[in-house]
């Protein structure tokens, strides 16, 4: 079974415009059309819990989690709960030291959404499997 874990803040949600990032709706619609379950994972920040519903995207996700920190162990637990294996799991995020690192640790295919305020951040020890500048472009990697 294929599973997609998507970061919220800075990936799906643009905190500067208080709207969706470029290609977000197309990504969600594309994954829904393929019947691929999606998980939304966000760092726990007071007041953020209601944003997915306000943005009209909550129904796309099998589960929405707000966590203190994203770790490979946590992503493996998500995979296990949803019957997915690491080799069939995709992690999409904008921040290398957080969701991309955790996805790599869990053995998932990681897609770095390089857009916005984390574009200049580089960490040699964290390498995603793919890089996209528009979220809809991630669909080409997800089988």
N, CA and C atoms as an extended XYZ file, in Angstrom:
429
Properties=species:S:1:pos:R:3:atomname:S:1:resname:S:1:resid:I:1 pbc="F F F"
N         0.825       -1.184        0.000 N   UNK     1
C         0.000        0.000        0.000 CA  UNK     1
C         0.876        1.257        0.000 C   UNK     1
N         0.526        2.211       -0.815 N   UNK     2
C         1.247        3.479       -0.879 CA  UNK     2
C         0.671        4.438        0.161 C   UNK     2
N         1.545        5.222        0.766 N   UNK     3
C         1.146        6.214        1.764 CA  UNK     3
C         1.974        7.471        1.534 C   UNK     3
N         1.350        8.638        1.694 N   UNK     4
C         2.066        9.899        1.570 CA  UNK     4
C         1.908       10.675        2.877 C   UNK     4
N         3.045       11.056        3.448 N   UNK     5
C         3.079       11.884        4.661 CA  UNK     5
C         3.509       13.279        4.222 C   UNK     5
N         2.664       14.255        4.512 N   UNK     6
C         2.910       15.616        4.043 CA  UNK     6
C         3.026       16.563        5.241 C   UNK     6
N         4.046       17.382        5.225 N   UNK     7
C         4.216       18.429        6.224 CA  UNK     7
C         3.177       19.522        5.973 C   UNK     7
N         2.782       20.218        7.023 N   UNK     8
C         1.774       21.266        6.882 CA  UNK     8
C         2.389       22.646        6.692 C   UNK     8
N         3.000       23.179        7.733 N   UNK     9
C         3.474       24.564        7.727 CA  UNK     9
C         4.684       24.729        6.807 C   UNK     9
N         4.558       25.576        5.797 N   UNK    10
C         5.652       25.798        4.858 CA  UNK    10
C         5.646       24.839        3.685 C   UNK    10
N         4.807       23.803        3.763 N   UNK    11
C         4.701       22.858        2.655 CA  UNK    11
C         3.318       22.989        2.016 C   UNK    11
N         2.289       22.579        2.714 N   UNK    12
C         0.918       22.750        2.211 CA  UNK    12
C         0.427       24.169        2.500 C   UNK    12
N         0.741       24.651        3.692 N   UNK    13
C         0.245       25.948        4.168 CA  UNK    13
C         1.330       27.016        4.107 C   UNK    13
N         0.988       28.163        3.521 N   UNK    14
C         1.889       29.306        3.466 CA  UNK    14
C         1.513       30.282        4.576 C   UNK    14
N         2.310       30.325        5.651 N   UNK    15
C         1.958       31.204        6.776 CA  UNK    15
C         2.012       32.696        6.419 C   UNK    15
N         2.760       33.049        5.389 N   UNK    16
C         2.854       34.463        5.006 CA  UNK    16
C         1.575       34.952        4.321 C   UNK    16
N         0.974       34.111        3.487 N   UNK    17
C        -0.258       34.507        2.800 CA  UNK    17
C        -1.505       33.960        3.488 C   UNK    17
N        -1.304       33.075        4.473 N   UNK    18
C        -2.398       32.385        5.174 CA  UNK    18
C        -3.253       31.578        4.193 C   UNK    18
N        -2.613       31.063        3.140 N   UNK    19
C        -3.306       30.243        2.149 CA  UNK    19
C        -2.491       29.018        1.797 C   UNK    19
N        -2.885       28.350        0.745 N   UNK    20
C        -2.186       27.148        0.303 CA  UNK    20
C        -0.983       27.504       -0.563 C   UNK    20
N         0.021       26.668       -0.524 N   UNK    21
C         1.224       26.829       -1.337 CA  UNK    21
C         0.919       26.498       -2.804 C   UNK    21
N         1.771       26.973       -3.736 N   UNK    22
C         1.578       26.668       -5.152 CA  UNK    22
C         1.570       25.159       -5.416 C   UNK    22
N         0.532       24.707       -6.088 N   UNK    23
C         0.428       23.293       -6.433 CA  UNK    23
C        -0.167       22.418       -5.345 C   UNK    23
N        -0.490       22.972       -4.178 N   UNK    24
C        -0.997       22.157       -3.064 CA  UNK    24
C        -2.315       21.473       -3.427 C   UNK    24
N        -3.249       22.238       -3.932 N   UNK    25
C        -4.561       21.671       -4.270 CA  UNK    25
C        -4.425       20.621       -5.368 C   UNK    25
N        -3.566       20.881       -6.353 N   UNK    26
C        -3.350       19.924       -7.436 CA  UNK    26
C        -2.735       18.627       -6.907 C   UNK    26
N        -1.793       18.749       -5.972 N   UNK    27
C        -1.190       17.565       -5.356 CA  UNK    27
C        -2.258       16.747       -4.636 C   UNK    27
N        -3.041       17.412       -3.794 N   UNK    28
C        -4.068       16.711       -3.022 CA  UNK    28
C        -5.096       16.060       -3.939 C   UNK    28
N        -5.526       16.767       -4.961 N   UNK    29
C        -6.495       16.212       -5.916 CA  UNK    29
C        -5.899       15.031       -6.685 C   UNK    29
N        -4.629       15.155       -7.075 N   UNK    30
C        -3.964       14.079       -7.806 CA  UNK    30
C        -3.821       12.809       -6.982 C   UNK    30
N        -3.462       12.974       -5.717 N   UNK    31
C        -3.327       11.810       -4.831 CA  UNK    31
C        -4.690       11.193       -4.535 C   UNK    31
N        -5.688       12.034       -4.348 N   UNK    32
C        -7.050       11.544       -4.101 CA  UNK    32
C        -7.543       10.743       -5.305 C   UNK    32
N        -7.278       11.237       -6.513 N   UNK    33
C        -7.695       10.540       -7.734 CA  UNK    33
C        -7.041        9.167       -7.846 C   UNK    33
N        -5.839        9.025       -7.293 N   UNK    34
C        -5.127        7.743       -7.315 CA  UNK    34
C        -5.480        6.877       -6.094 C   UNK    34
N        -6.391        7.371       -5.241 N   UNK    35
C        -6.790        6.665       -4.006 CA  UNK    35
C        -5.604        6.378       -3.093 C   UNK    35
N        -4.681        7.324       -3.015 N   UNK    36
C        -3.513        7.175       -2.150 CA  UNK    36
C        -3.794        7.887       -0.829 C   UNK    36
N        -3.735        7.154        0.287 N   UNK    37
C        -3.973        7.793        1.577 CA  UNK    37
C        -2.889        8.812        1.910 C   UNK    37
N        -3.334        9.913        2.515 N   UNK    38
C        -2.431       10.995        2.888 CA  UNK    38
C        -2.536       11.270        4.382 C   UNK    38
N        -1.393       11.559        4.954 N   UNK    39
C        -1.298       11.952        6.355 CA  UNK    39
C        -0.759       13.371        6.397 C   UNK    39
N        -1.328       14.210        7.218 N   UNK    40
C        -0.811       15.561        7.411 CA  UNK    40
C        -0.138       15.601        8.765 C   UNK    40
N         1.121       16.009        8.789 N   UNK    41
C         1.878       16.071       10.035 CA  UNK    41
C         2.426       17.481       10.195 C   UNK    41
N         2.151       18.063       11.358 N   UNK    42
C         2.592       19.426       11.621 CA  UNK    42
C         3.195       19.522       13.006 C   UNK    42
N         4.112       20.438       13.129 N   UNK    43
C         4.643       20.728       14.453 CA  UNK    43
C         3.530       21.357       15.285 C   UNK    43
N         3.452       20.955       16.527 N   UNK    44
C         2.434       21.456       17.445 CA  UNK    44
C         2.676       22.936       17.719 C   UNK    44
N         1.752       23.769       17.267 N   UNK    45
C         1.794       25.206       17.523 CA  UNK    45
C         0.385       25.620       17.919 C   UNK    45
N         0.259       26.342       19.003 N   UNK    46
C        -1.055       26.741       19.502 CA  UNK    46
C        -1.863       27.449       18.417 C   UNK    46
N        -3.098       27.011       18.216 N   UNK    47
C        -3.994       27.645       17.273 CA  UNK    47
C        -3.944       27.105       15.867 C   UNK    47
N        -3.019       26.193       15.584 N   UNK    48
C        -2.866       25.686       14.218 CA  UNK    48
C        -3.830       24.531       13.909 C   UNK    48
N        -4.378       23.894       14.931 N   UNK    49
C        -5.181       22.684       14.738 CA  UNK    49
C        -6.373       22.879       13.809 C   UNK    49
N        -6.988       24.047       13.831 N   UNK    50
C        -8.167       24.281       13.014 CA  UNK    50
C        -7.897       24.713       11.590 C   UNK    50
N        -6.633       25.008       11.271 N   UNK    51
C        -6.308       25.531        9.946 CA  UNK    51
C        -6.632       24.580        8.784 C   UNK    51
N        -6.336       23.279        8.879 N   UNK    52
C        -6.678       22.411        7.738 CA  UNK    52
C        -8.170       22.470        7.381 C   UNK    52
N        -9.037       22.492        8.379 N   UNK    53
C       -10.475       22.585        8.099 CA  UNK    53
C       -10.823       23.952        7.517 C   UNK    53
N       -10.243       25.004        8.069 N   UNK    54
C       -10.506       26.356        7.556 CA  UNK    54
C       -10.061       26.506        6.105 C   UNK    54
N        -8.988       25.826        5.734 N   UNK    55
C        -8.463       25.896        4.365 CA  UNK    55
C        -9.212       24.963        3.405 C   UNK    55
N       -10.111       24.143        3.962 N   UNK    56
C       -10.881       23.226        3.132 CA  UNK    56
C       -10.124       21.997        2.679 C   UNK    56
N        -9.078       21.611        3.420 N   UNK    57
C        -8.261       20.461        3.001 CA  UNK    57
C        -8.301       19.295        3.982 C   UNK    57
N        -8.960       19.448        5.116 N   UNK    58
C        -8.938       18.403        6.152 CA  UNK    58
C        -9.446       17.059        5.635 C   UNK    58
N       -10.454       17.080        4.783 N   UNK    59
C       -11.060       15.832        4.306 CA  UNK    59
C       -10.166       15.023        3.371 C   UNK    59
N        -9.100       15.607        2.886 N   UNK    60
C        -8.178       14.867        2.033 CA  UNK    60
C        -7.349       13.858        2.839 C   UNK    60
N        -7.238       14.069        4.134 N   UNK    61
C        -6.283       13.315        4.952 CA  UNK    61
C        -6.941       12.227        5.780 C   UNK    61
N        -6.297       11.055        5.796 N   UNK    62
C        -6.744        9.955        6.637 CA  UNK    62
C        -6.535       10.277        8.107 C   UNK    62
N        -5.495       11.059        8.354 N   UNK    63
C        -5.142       11.418        9.731 CA  UNK    63
C        -4.389       12.748        9.700 C   UNK    63
N        -4.666       13.578       10.689 N   UNK    64
C        -3.952       14.849       10.857 CA  UNK    64
C        -3.321       14.824       12.233 C   UNK    64
N        -2.011       14.956       12.266 N   UNK    65
C        -1.278       14.878       13.526 CA  UNK    65
C        -0.523       16.172       13.791 C   UNK    65
N        -0.563       16.608       15.041 N   UNK    66
C         0.242       17.737       15.493 CA  UNK    66
C         1.193       17.183       16.536 C   UNK    66
N         2.488       17.280       16.252 N   UNK    67
C         3.500       16.623       17.069 CA  UNK    67
C         4.541       17.628       17.558 C   UNK    67
N         5.252       17.242       18.626 N   UNK    68
C         6.322       18.090       19.147 CA  UNK    68
C         7.530       18.094       18.226 C   UNK    68
N         7.814       16.924       17.640 N   UNK    69
C         8.983       16.783       16.774 CA  UNK    69
C         8.735       15.643       15.801 C   UNK    69
N         9.217       15.795       14.578 N   UNK    70
C         9.071       14.744       13.578 CA  UNK    70
C        10.324       13.872       13.614 C   UNK    70
N        10.126       12.564       13.806 N   UNK    71
C        11.250       11.635       13.877 CA  UNK    71
C        10.985       10.440       12.963 C   UNK    71
N        12.053        9.756       12.602 N   UNK    72
C        11.917        8.549       11.811 CA  UNK    72
C        11.075        7.509       12.521 C   UNK    72
N        11.254        7.383       13.829 N   UNK    73
C        10.472        6.422       14.625 CA  UNK    73
C         8.986        6.759       14.543 C   UNK    73
N         8.673        8.036       14.649 N   UNK    74
C         7.283        8.463       14.566 CA  UNK    74
C         6.697        8.152       13.190 C   UNK    74
N         7.462        8.399       12.125 N   UNK    75
C         6.986        8.105       10.776 CA  UNK    75
C         6.804        6.600       10.571 C   UNK    75
N         7.681        5.788       11.154 N   UNK    76
C         7.520        4.331       11.078 CA  UNK    76
C         6.242        3.886       11.783 C   UNK    76
N         5.920        4.514       12.904 N   UNK    77
C         4.674        4.203       13.617 CA  UNK    77
C         3.458        4.552       12.769 C   UNK    77
N         3.520        5.678       12.073 N   UNK    78
C         2.424        6.076       11.169 CA  UNK    78
C         2.264        5.033       10.066 C   UNK    78
N         3.381        4.607        9.472 N   UNK    79
C         3.336        3.603        8.413 CA  UNK    79
C         2.701        2.313        8.918 C   UNK    79
N         3.119        1.885       10.095 N   UNK    80
C         2.597        0.647       10.663 CA  UNK    80
C         1.087        0.740       10.886 C   UNK    80
N         0.635        1.868       11.415 N   UNK    81
C        -0.802        2.079       11.659 CA  UNK    81
C        -1.612        2.000       10.371 C   UNK    81
N        -0.998        2.385        9.267 N   UNK    82
C        -1.717        2.429        7.992 CA  UNK    82
C        -1.339        1.281        7.057 C   UNK    82
N        -0.575        0.321        7.566 N   UNK    83
C        -0.236       -0.856        6.770 CA  UNK    83
C         0.669       -0.577        5.589 C   UNK    83
N         1.515        0.430        5.715 N   UNK    84
C         2.430        0.795        4.621 CA  UNK    84
C         3.864        0.431        4.984 C   UNK    84
N         4.633        0.093        3.983 N   UNK    85
C         6.055       -0.200        4.169 CA  UNK    85
C         6.859        1.050        3.782 C   UNK    85
N         8.062        1.214        4.339 N   UNK    86
C         8.888        2.381        4.002 CA  UNK    86
C         9.106        2.556        2.495 C   UNK    86
N         9.301        1.443        1.781 N   UNK    87
C         9.568        1.547        0.342 CA  UNK    87
C         8.342        2.003       -0.462 C   UNK    87
N         7.172        2.022        0.165 N   UNK    88
C         5.945        2.496       -0.487 CA  UNK    88
C         5.421        3.779        0.155 C   UNK    88
N         6.279        4.435        0.922 N   UNK    89
C         5.875        5.660        1.614 CA  UNK    89
C         6.681        6.835        1.086 C   UNK    89
N         5.994        7.954        0.935 N   UNK    90
C         6.590        9.193        0.434 CA  UNK    90
C         6.392       10.270        1.492 C   UNK    90
N         7.438       11.034        1.729 N   UNK    91
C         7.374       12.138        2.678 CA  UNK    91
C         7.667       13.422        1.904 C   UNK    91
N         6.758       14.384        2.011 N   UNK    92
C         6.914       15.667        1.322 CA  UNK    92
C         7.030       16.758        2.370 C   UNK    92
N         8.110       17.544        2.287 N   UNK    93
C         8.286       18.619        3.256 CA  UNK    93
C         9.248       19.671        2.772 C   UNK    93
N         9.211       20.820        3.452 N   UNK    94
C        10.057       21.945        3.044 CA  UNK    94
C        11.312       22.088        3.886 C   UNK    94
N        11.404       21.372        4.998 N   UNK    95
C        12.506       21.626        5.923 CA  UNK    95
C        13.376       20.383        6.086 C   UNK    95
N        14.580       20.459        5.556 N   UNK    96
C        15.487       19.308        5.574 CA  UNK    96
C        15.718       18.724        6.976 C   UNK    96
N        16.024       19.535        8.008 N   UNK    97
C        16.326       18.949        9.319 CA  UNK    97
C        15.114       18.360       10.050 C   UNK    97
N        13.935       18.533        9.514 N   UNK    98
C        12.750       18.018       10.192 CA  UNK    98
C        12.162       16.835        9.423 C   UNK    98
N        11.175       17.097        8.572 N   UNK    99
C        10.466       15.999        7.916 CA  UNK    99
C        11.324       15.232        6.914 C   UNK    99
N        12.237       15.881        6.224 N   UNK   100
C        13.088       15.153        5.281 CA  UNK   100
C        14.050       14.239        6.031 C   UNK   100
N        14.633       14.737        7.099 N   UNK   101
C        15.505       13.882        7.927 CA  UNK   101
C        14.711       12.688        8.467 C   UNK   101
N        13.528       12.960        9.007 N   UNK   102
C        12.705       11.890        9.587 CA  UNK   102
C        12.299       10.875        8.516 C   UNK   102
N        11.935       11.371        7.340 N   UNK   103
C        11.585       10.460        6.251 CA  UNK   103
C        12.754        9.582        5.835 C   UNK   103
N        13.935       10.185        5.749 N   UNK   104
C        15.140        9.402        5.426 CA  UNK   104
C        15.409        8.354        6.499 C   UNK   104
N        15.290        8.740        7.758 N   UNK   105
C        15.522        7.798        8.857 CA  UNK   105
C        14.549        6.621        8.799 C   UNK   105
N        13.330        6.881        8.331 N   UNK   106
C        12.309        5.835        8.266 CA  UNK   106
C        12.417        4.993        6.994 C   UNK   106
N        13.286        5.397        6.068 N   UNK   107
C        13.461        4.642        4.832 CA  UNK   107
C        12.458        4.983        3.746 C   UNK   107
N        11.755        6.111        3.895 N   UNK   108
C        10.764        6.543        2.901 CA  UNK   108
C        11.446        7.279        1.753 C   UNK   108
N        10.712        7.475        0.675 N   UNK   109
C        11.158        8.297       -0.445 CA  UNK   109
C        10.833        9.737       -0.066 C   UNK   109
N        11.841       10.591        0.003 N   UNK   110
C        11.629       11.962        0.466 CA  UNK   110
C        11.649       12.950       -0.685 C   UNK   110
N        10.701       13.886       -0.635 N   UNK   111
C        10.564       14.920       -1.660 CA  UNK   111
C        10.645       16.277       -0.974 C   UNK   111
N        11.710       17.002       -1.280 N   UNK   112
C        11.916       18.324       -0.679 CA  UNK   112
C        11.189       19.376       -1.504 C   UNK   112
N        10.238       20.058       -0.883 N   UNK   113
C         9.536       21.169       -1.514 CA  UNK   113
C        10.374       22.414       -1.262 C   UNK   113
N        11.129       22.804       -2.261 N   UNK   114
C        12.083       23.910       -2.124 CA  UNK   114
C        11.414       25.200       -2.573 C   UNK   114
N        10.818       25.875       -1.605 N   UNK   115
C        10.042       27.076       -1.885 CA  UNK   115
C         9.954       27.880       -0.592 C   UNK   115
N         9.964       29.176       -0.695 N   UNK   116
C         9.770       29.991        0.496 CA  UNK   116
C        11.023       30.184        1.323 C   UNK   116
N        10.846       30.247        2.631 N   UNK   117
C        11.938       30.678        3.502 CA  UNK   117
C        13.005       29.625        3.789 C   UNK   117
N        12.825       28.374        3.387 N   UNK   118
C        13.858       27.358        3.625 CA  UNK   118
C        14.660       27.030        2.370 C   UNK   118
N        14.539       27.822        1.312 N   UNK   119
C        15.218       27.488        0.060 CA  UNK   119
C        16.731       27.595        0.153 C   UNK   119
N        17.229       28.492        0.990 N   UNK   120
C        18.679       28.675        1.098 CA  UNK   120
C        19.321       27.721        2.093 C   UNK   120
N        18.504       27.015        2.868 N   UNK   121
C        19.036       26.131        3.885 CA  UNK   121
C        19.632       24.898        3.217 C   UNK   121
N        20.839       24.584        3.585 N   UNK   122
C        21.489       23.380        3.054 CA  UNK   122
C        22.177       22.646        4.189 C   UNK   122
N        22.014       21.367        4.202 N   UNK   123
C        22.714       20.532        5.174 CA  UNK   123
C        23.203       19.309        4.416 C   UNK   123
N        24.504       19.203        4.285 N   UNK   124
C        25.098       18.150        3.466 CA  UNK   124
C        24.708       16.745        3.903 C   UNK   124
N        24.415       16.573        5.185 N   UNK   125
C        24.116       15.234        5.674 CA  UNK   125
C        22.681       14.804        5.380 C   UNK   125
N        21.840       15.723        4.889 N   UNK   126
C        20.446       15.393        4.606 CA  UNK   126
C        20.187       15.582        3.114 C   UNK   126
N        19.963       14.474        2.434 N   UNK   127
C        19.737       14.524        0.998 CA  UNK   127
C        18.385       13.910        0.677 C   UNK   127
N        17.473       14.687        0.101 N   UNK   128
C        16.184       14.113       -0.300 CA  UNK   128
C        16.345       13.289       -1.569 C   UNK   128
N        15.370       12.447       -1.847 N   UNK   129
C        15.383       11.667       -3.079 CA  UNK   129
C        15.016       12.513       -4.290 C   UNK   129
N        14.218       13.566       -4.064 N   UNK   130
C        13.783       14.446       -5.150 CA  UNK   130
C        13.551       15.843       -4.597 C   UNK   130
N        13.609       16.832       -5.494 N   UNK   131
C        13.368       18.227       -5.122 CA  UNK   131
C        12.361       18.799       -6.112 C   UNK   131
N        11.339       19.489       -5.599 N   UNK   132
C        10.346       20.140       -6.456 CA  UNK   132
C        10.160       21.589       -6.020 C   UNK   132
N         9.796       22.436       -6.962 N   UNK   133
C         9.515       23.837       -6.668 CA  UNK   133
C         8.031       24.142       -6.686 C   UNK   133
N         7.241       23.165       -7.141 N   UNK   134
C         5.791       23.264       -7.147 CA  UNK   134
C         5.277       21.922       -6.637 C   UNK   134
N         4.373       21.948       -5.680 N   UNK   135
C         3.924       20.697       -5.068 CA  UNK   135
C         3.324       19.709       -6.061 C   UNK   135
N         2.640       20.206       -7.071 N   UNK   136
C         2.040       19.306       -8.064 CA  UNK   136
C         3.102       18.457       -8.761 C   UNK   136
N         4.332       18.954       -8.849 N   UNK   137
C         5.415       18.198       -9.479 CA  UNK   137
C         5.785       16.938       -8.697 C   UNK   137
N         5.405       16.868       -7.439 N   UNK   138
C         5.692       15.672       -6.628 CA  UNK   138
C         4.929       14.454       -7.153 C   UNK   138
N         3.821       14.678       -7.829 N   UNK   139
C         3.010       13.563       -8.342 CA  UNK   139
C         3.798       12.648       -9.269 C   UNK   139
N         4.771       13.193       -9.989 N   UNK   140
C         5.544       12.361      -10.924 CA  UNK   140
C         6.375       11.294      -10.212 C   UNK   140
N         6.656       11.479       -8.932 N   UNK   141
C         7.488       10.525       -8.194 CA  UNK   141
C         6.663        9.472       -7.440 C   UNK   141
N         5.392        9.737       -7.248 N   UNK   142
C         4.569        8.885       -6.388 CA  UNK   142
C         3.832        7.846       -7.222 C   UNK   142
N         4.134        6.585       -6.917 N   UNK   143
C         3.513        5.467       -7.640 CA  UNK   143
C         2.450        4.802       -6.789 C   UNK   143
